[in-house]
Amino acid sequence: MNPTRSLILFAALNGALAVALGAFAAHGAEPQLKTLLTTGSHYQLVHAVFGFGCALWTGGGRLARTAGWLGSVGGLIFSLSLAALGVLSLPVLGAITPIGGVLMIAGWLCVAFAAFRSDK
């Protein structure tokens, strides 16, 4: 499977999981868990779309695909760590959440750098 197709597949599965977590938040979660799931699913869904965009950006090259992976994986880590924090009530899981956030930020910065480089 080529790198672009792999990123699209990952982004699609990531988006599906984000919708499932958001639906659970809306229809079956207690208030504190609902907040964590809603926040996590929001970021995960945004970064699933981000992954699609990076995969489909033909002018961005390998740097854009790297950005897509960083953002998509970061969104997944961020979302699942919040879900696990809420479901398992283990505060130590909160230490994993910033890793996802850093990956998402790194993805956006890679896109900015790819856009800057594509002008040359």
C-alpha positions as a LaTeX table, in Angstrom:
\begin{tabular}{lrrr}
\hline
Residue & $x$ (\AA) & $y$ (\AA) & $z$ (\AA) \\
\hline
Met1 & 0.00 & 0.00 & 0.00 \\
Asn2 & 1.44 & 3.39 & $-0.97$ \\
Pro3 & 2.05 & 6.06 & 1.72 \\
Thr4 & $-0.81$ & 8.30 & 0.59 \\
Arg5 & $-3.31$ & 5.45 & 0.59 \\
Ser6 & $-2.15$ & 4.33 & 4.06 \\
Leu7 & $-2.67$ & 7.83 & 5.44 \\
Ile8 & $-6.14$ & 8.06 & 3.90 \\
Leu9 & $-7.07$ & 4.67 & 5.39 \\
Phe10 & $-5.77$ & 5.69 & 8.82 \\
Ala11 & $-7.58$ & 9.03 & 8.65 \\
Ala12 & $-10.85$ & 7.32 & 7.67 \\
Leu13 & $-10.65$ & 4.85 & 10.56 \\
Asn14 & $-9.66$ & 7.68 & 12.88 \\
Gly15 & $-12.69$ & 9.67 & 11.77 \\
Ala16 & $-15.02$ & 6.70 & 12.29 \\
Leu17 & $-13.69$ & 6.19 & 15.81 \\
Ala18 & $-14.09$ & 9.91 & 16.55 \\
Val19 & $-17.75$ & 9.77 & 15.51 \\
Ala20 & $-18.31$ & 6.66 & 17.65 \\
Leu21 & $-16.74$ & 8.30 & 20.71 \\
Gly22 & $-18.74$ & 11.47 & 20.11 \\
Ala23 & $-21.97$ & 9.49 & 19.83 \\
Phe24 & $-21.22$ & 7.67 & 23.07 \\
Ala25 & $-20.53$ & 11.02 & 24.71 \\
Ala26 & $-23.84$ & 12.40 & 23.50 \\
His27 & $-25.99$ & 9.39 & 24.35 \\
Gly28 & $-24.52$ & 7.34 & 27.16 \\
Ala29 & $-21.83$ & 9.03 & 29.18 \\
Glu30 & $-22.03$ & 10.64 & 32.59 \\
Pro31 & $-21.34$ & 14.42 & 32.61 \\
Gln32 & $-17.61$ & 14.35 & 33.46 \\
Leu33 & $-16.90$ & 11.56 & 30.97 \\
Lys34 & $-19.08$ & 13.32 & 28.40 \\
Thr35 & $-16.86$ & 16.39 & 28.57 \\
Leu36 & $-13.66$ & 14.38 & 28.11 \\
Leu37 & $-15.10$ & 12.31 & 25.24 \\
Thr38 & $-16.56$ & 15.34 & 23.49 \\
Thr39 & $-13.26$ & 17.22 & 23.65 \\
Gly40 & $-11.26$ & 14.21 & 22.53 \\
Ser41 & $-13.59$ & 13.28 & 19.68 \\
His42 & $-13.62$ & 16.87 & 18.45 \\
Tyr43 & $-9.82$ & 17.05 & 18.19 \\
Gln44 & $-9.65$ & 13.54 & 16.75 \\
Leu45 & $-12.18$ & 14.31 & 14.03 \\
Val46 & $-10.51$ & 17.59 & 13.10 \\
His47 & $-7.18$ & 15.82 & 12.78 \\
Ala48 & $-8.67$ & 12.95 & 10.78 \\
Val49 & $-9.75$ & 15.56 & 8.24 \\
Phe50 & $-6.31$ & 17.13 & 8.57 \\
Gly51 & $-4.79$ & 13.76 & 7.63 \\
Phe52 & $-7.02$ & 13.56 & 4.53 \\
Gly53 & $-6.02$ & 17.04 & 3.47 \\
Cys54 & $-2.33$ & 16.30 & 3.89 \\
Ala55 & $-2.65$ & 13.02 & 1.97 \\
Leu56 & $-4.43$ & 14.74 & $-0.91$ \\
Trp57 & $-2.15$ & 17.79 & $-1.11$ \\
Thr58 & $-0.09$ & 16.91 & $-4.15$ \\
Gly59 & 2.25 & 19.90 & $-3.81$ \\
Gly60 & 3.22 & 19.13 & $-0.23$ \\
Gly61 & 5.18 & 15.97 & $-0.93$ \\
Arg62 & 6.57 & 13.77 & 1.78 \\
Leu63 & 6.58 & 16.59 & 4.33 \\
Ala64 & 2.80 & 17.00 & 3.97 \\
Arg65 & 2.28 & 13.26 & 4.45 \\
Thr66 & 4.50 & 13.38 & 7.53 \\
Ala67 & 2.39 & 16.25 & 8.83 \\
Gly68 & $-0.75$ & 14.22 & 8.19 \\
Trp69 & 0.61 & 11.29 & 10.16 \\
Leu70 & 1.73 & 13.52 & 13.03 \\
Gly71 & $-1.65$ & 15.24 & 13.25 \\
Ser72 & $-3.72$ & 12.07 & 12.84 \\
Val73 & $-1.72$ & 10.01 & 15.32 \\
Gly74 & $-1.62$ & 12.95 & 17.71 \\
Gly75 & $-5.40$ & 13.31 & 17.52 \\
Leu76 & $-5.83$ & 9.60 & 18.21 \\
Ile77 & $-3.47$ & 9.63 & 21.19 \\
Phe78 & $-5.09$ & 12.79 & 22.57 \\
Ser79 & $-8.59$ & 11.41 & 22.20 \\
Leu80 & $-7.94$ & 7.91 & 23.50 \\
Ser81 & $-5.94$ & 9.17 & 26.47 \\
Leu82 & $-8.85$ & 11.42 & 27.50 \\
Ala83 & $-11.31$ & 8.56 & 27.03 \\
Ala84 & $-9.13$ & 6.20 & 29.07 \\
Leu85 & $-8.68$ & 8.87 & 31.74 \\
Gly86 & $-12.44$ & 9.22 & 32.06 \\
Val87 & $-13.35$ & 5.55 & 31.82 \\
Leu88 & $-10.55$ & 4.12 & 33.97 \\
Ser89 & $-10.22$ & 7.09 & 36.36 \\
Leu90 & $-6.44$ & 6.82 & 36.38 \\
Pro91 & $-4.93$ & 10.30 & 36.67 \\
Val92 & $-1.56$ & 9.02 & 35.38 \\
Leu93 & $-3.17$ & 8.68 & 31.93 \\
Gly94 & $-3.42$ & 12.46 & 31.86 \\
Ala95 & 0.34 & 12.51 & 31.32 \\
Ile96 & $-0.14$ & 10.89 & 27.90 \\
Thr97 & $-2.56$ & 13.52 & 26.61 \\
Pro98 & 0.10 & 16.24 & 26.03 \\
Ile99 & 2.02 & 13.83 & 23.78 \\
Gly100 & $-0.95$ & 13.84 & 21.43 \\
Gly101 & $-1.16$ & 17.61 & 21.65 \\
Val102 & 2.52 & 18.04 & 20.79 \\
Leu103 & 2.14 & 15.72 & 17.79 \\
Met104 & $-0.87$ & 17.71 & 16.54 \\
Ile105 & 1.05 & 20.98 & 16.87 \\
Ala106 & 4.05 & 19.43 & 15.10 \\
Gly107 & 1.75 & 18.37 & 12.26 \\
Trp108 & 0.46 & 21.89 & 11.77 \\
Leu109 & 3.99 & 23.29 & 11.85 \\
Cys110 & 5.09 & 20.73 & 9.24 \\
Val111 & 2.24 & 21.89 & 6.98 \\
Ala112 & 3.34 & 25.48 & 7.44 \\
Phe113 & 6.91 & 24.53 & 6.55 \\
Ala114 & 5.75 & 22.50 & 3.54 \\
Ala115 & 3.70 & 25.47 & 2.32 \\
Phe116 & 6.68 & 27.75 & 2.75 \\
Arg117 & 8.96 & 25.34 & 0.85 \\
Ser118 & 6.48 & 24.67 & $-1.97$ \\
Asp119 & 6.82 & 28.28 & $-3.14$ \\
Lys120 & 10.46 & 27.75 & $-4.05$ \\
\hline
\end{tabular}
